Every structure is written in C-alpha cells, then in structure tokens.
C-alpha cells in the first residue's frame, strides 16, 4: 500500500531511508548532551548542502534574461 502511494517500491524505500536518517540525526542530537549544539549545527549545515545540491538545476525566474544594458533576451 505504501509502495503504491509513493510510485513503487523504490519511492517507498527512498522515503523510508530519508525518515530513518532524520530520526537517527535527531536521536543523535538528543543523546549528545554536551555536544548537542555542535551536532545540530553540523546536521543543519549538511541538510542545507543537500538541499542546495538537489536544487542546483532549478530555475526560479522567467526564461527571459536581462542583458547588462537592460534589454530583454528570450532564451
């Protein structure tokens, strides 16, 4: 049933691994009482890096680009 809602077994496994990783990271931060701030910062930095890597090819602006003179150029 979960495999059907996530477009097959591969999607379900990916989601399971993602949730396991998140749970493991939170468990690690909670268990490290003395180093929790450092561990949390490292995890957030890693998460930010992963999001930047995954979204590196997304274009959020219109396909029109402005030249240095301010003229619009259609791609």
N, C-alpha and C positions, 0 to 999 in steps of 0.2 A: 504494500500500500504506500509506504513512504517512497519507494523507488519510482512509482508511477507519478507521484506529485512532483518529483524532482527530475523528471525526464530520464528515468532509467537508473540502473544500479550505480553507474559512475557518478551521477549527480548526488545520489544518496550517500555514497562513500565520501565524496568530497565534503559534503555538509557535515557528516559525522566527524571527519578528521578536523575540520575547522572548529566545530564545537568542542571537541576534545582538547584541541590546542588552547582555546580560550579558557576552558575550565582549568587546565593544567597551569596556565600562566597566572590566573587568579589565585589558585591554590598555592603556588609558589610565593606570590607576594604576601599572602596571609601567613604563611609558615615562617618566612624570614622576618622576624620581628625587628632585628637590629638593622637589616639592610633593605627594609621594605621600600624606602624612598628611592634608593638606587635601582632596585629591581623593577619597580614600577616605571621609573624613567626610562630604563633600557627597553622594557617591553613596549612602552608608548612610542619610543623612537623607532623600534623595529616595525611596529604597526604602521606608523606614518610612512616609513620607507617602502613597505609592502604596498600600501595604497598608491603611493606615487609611482611605483614600478608598474602596477597593474593598469593605471590610468594614463600612462605616458603617451599613448597614441590618440587619446580622445581630444577632439576639437570642440571647444565650447562656444566659439564665436561663429559668426556667419561665414560662409565661404568667401565673401568679399573681403579683400585686404586693401589697406591704405598704403600708398607709397609714401616716401619721405616728403613729397610735395603736397600730399593730402588728397591726391586723386585716387579714386576707387578703381581697383583692378579685380575683375572676376576671374576666378580660377576655373 
